[in-house]
Amino acid sequence: MAETQRCTHLLADLSDYLDGDAAAEVCAAIERHLAACEDCRVVVDTLSKTVALYHTLPPPDMPDAAQTRLFAALNLDEFSRLYRQ
């Protein structure tokens, strides 16, 4: 398997890996890959830092009309009603 195909396959599970939700075998595979692939280490490190920084920021203000359109586009109408209560 070409290296870029392996990278793409492993990066598909990256969100779960960073959240601690990936299966043990997936984590082990990603960690083995990261040990040998500097490009992916940079991606993982950057994404991890970005998520950490995002969590330090206050939630952004969003106009009600934009929020309504976003929730409708994501099929989150029920969430929208609960969120505004």
Buried (B, 14 or more C-beta within 10 A) or exposed (E): EEEEEBBEEBBEBBEBBBEEEBEEEBBEBBEEBBEEBEEBEEBBEEBEEEEEEEEEEEEEEEEEEEBBEEBEEEEBEEEBEEEEE
